[in-house]
Amino acid sequence: MRILVKTTIHKMMPVISQNNHTNKLFYNSESTIGKQTLGYLSASFKDLLAIDITKTKVTGTQWKELADGLNLQINELADKTHPAFKAEYNKNLSLDDDGWIKVLNAHPEILQHPIAILGKSYHKIENPSDVEKLLEPNSKGIDEKNHI
């Protein structure tokens, strides 16, 4: 007699809300790239939820979701060349995901790059001007006949 067991894999519901009306930015307000990225996203007509990771605690689940959205491991979110990292840790530090989450929570300034969530797509922002290419044109929806 054969017994078949049906298993269902449930995908975790996102903790970070995703919609097409609000852009989200996880950034360090103390970094130049973070401030510039915020400026570009603020110019969009869409609402912006800007999370300054140096002032707002990011949960472990959110760190995991950000890494997954970028197809990265959590340790790849950390800038191991950042002075705060080098002052506390060895560059060859080997930790599991929980360990890296603790490092990021203790020193959020070591986030390697700002992370923008535009709709349902995640983007690691290495150059703030690249955000412009990712955004829908601000003129979308304007009656061109009245504005030429």
ROPA-380223 format. One record per residue: x, y, z of N, C-alpha, C in turn; residue in one letter. Coordinates in steps of 0.1 Angstrom, whole numbers, plus 5000, padded with zeros to 4 digits. Each point is the difference from the previous one (the first is absolute). Example, Ala and Ser with C-alpha at 12.3 -4.5 7.8 and 13.67 -1.06 7.14 Angstrom:
# ROPA-380223
513249435078499150125000500950125000A 499650114993500950115000499250115008S 
END
This chain:
# ROPA-380223
500849885000499250125000500950125000M 499750104991500850124999499250115006R 500750085008499350125006500750124994I 499250094994500550124995499750115009L 501050085003499850115009500250134992V 499050085000500150134993500550105010K 501150074995500550115009499850134992T 499850105007499950134995501050095006T 500750074991501050095005499450145000I 499950065011499450135002501150104999H 499850104991501050114998499650105011K 501150055007499750095011499450134994M 499050055007499450134996501050115003M 500150094991501050115002499650095012P 501050045008499850085011500050154995V 500950024990500150144994498950014990I 499150095002498850014990500650044987S 499449954989500450034987498750054992Q 500150114994498950054991500650104990N 499250024990500550094989499850145003N 499450045011499750145003501150065010H 500849925006501050055009501349944998T 501050084998501449965000500549995014N 500949905002500649995013501550014999K 500750055010501450025000500549965014L 500949915001500849975012501450054997F 500350105009501350084997500650055013Y 501250044999500850065011500150154997N 499350085008500050144998501350075002S 501049925006501350065002501049984988E 499549924990500849984989499650094988S 501050044992499750084989499149934990T 500349874997499249934990498549995005I 499949985013498649995006499250134999G 500750115003499350134999499750034985K 500949974991499750034986498949914994Q 500049875004498949914996498750055005T 500050055013498750055005499650124992L 500950094996499650114991499449964987G 500649904993499449954988498649955002Y 499849915010498749945002499050105005L 500450115007499150105004499450084988S 500850004989499550074988498949934993A 499849885003498949924994498650045004S 499049994992498750035004499449905009F 500649885001499549905009500350035015K 499249955009500350025014501349935003D 500750045010501349945004500049975014L 500349885004500249965014501549985001L 500750105007501449995001500349955014A 500849895001500349955013501550025002I 500350095009501450035003500549895010D 500849914996500349895008500950035012I 500550125001500850055012499050055010T 498850034997499050055010498849905002K 499849914991498949915001500549864999T 499749925011500549865000499349914989K 500849944993499549904990500049865006V 498949944999499949865006500849904993T 500349895006500749894994499249954988G 498749995001499249964988500150104989T 500050135003500250094989501449994994Q 501049995008501449984994500049884990W 499349895005500049884991499250034988K 498950075001499250034988500750094990E 500850095005500750094992501149924992L 500749915008501049924993499449914990A 498949935003499349924991499550074987D 499550125002499550084989501150044990G 501250015006501250034991500749884996L 499549885003500749874997501450005006N 500150045013501350015007499949925013L 501149965005500149955014500050125009Q 499649995012499950115010501450065002I 501049915000501450065002500550094989N 499449984988500350084989499450155000E 499250025010499450135002501050095007L 501049945008500950075008501350044992A 500450125002501250064995501249965009D 500749904997501149955009501250094999K 500050104992501150104999499650135008T 498850015005499650125007500850015013H 500450125004500850025012499349945013P 498750015001499349955012500149855000A 500049934989500149864999501449965004F 501050064993501449975003500450025014K 499450105007500350035014499549895009A 499049934996499449905009500249864996E 500249974987500049864995501149984991Y 500449874999500949954990499350004986N 500750044990499450004986499649864996K 500649905006499749864996498949945010N 499350085007499049965010499049904993L 499849895006499149904995498949985010S 498850044996498849995009498849944992L 499149955007498749964993499150124998D 498949984994499150124998499750075012D 499749935011499650075013501250095005D 501249954998501250075004500150134992G 499849994987500150124991498950105003W 498849955003498950095004500450085012I 500649935010500550075012501150104997K 500949974991501050104996499350124993V 499149984991499350114993499250085010L 499449945010499250075009500950085010N 501249955003500950075009500750124993A 500249984987500750104991499350024987H 498850065000499350014987500750084990P 500950095004500850084991500949924990E 500149875003500849914991499249954988I 498750034999499349964989500750054987L 500349904992500950034988499450114991Q 498749994996499450094991498650025004H 499450124997498650025002499249894992P 498849975005499249904993498650074998I 499750014987498750054996499149894996A 498750015004499049914996499050084992I 500049974987499150084991498949904995L 498850015005499049904997500449885008G 500249894992500449875006501449974997K 500850094994501449974997500950075009S 501049925004501150055009501250044992Y 500650115004501250054993501150055010H 501249944998501150055008500650124992K 500050125007500450124993501550035002I 500749984990501550025001500350144995E 499250064991500250134995498650075001N 499950115008498750065002499350044987P 500850044990499350054987499449884993S 500449885003499349884994498549995004D 499750065011498650005004499150064990V 500550114993499250074990499649904989E 500849914996499749904990499049905004K 499949985013499049905005498650065002L 499950135002498850065002499250034988L 498750005001499150044989500250144997E 499950054988500250144997499050095008P 500550105006499150095008498950064991N 500250014987499050074992498949904996S 500149885004498949904997498750055005K 499050014992498750045004499750144998G 501050084996499850144997499550014986I 499050084998499450034986501150084993D 500749934990501150064993499550134992E 498850004995499550114992500050135008K 499749995013499950125008501350035006N 501149924999501250035006501250014991H 499850024987501150004990500350154998I 
END
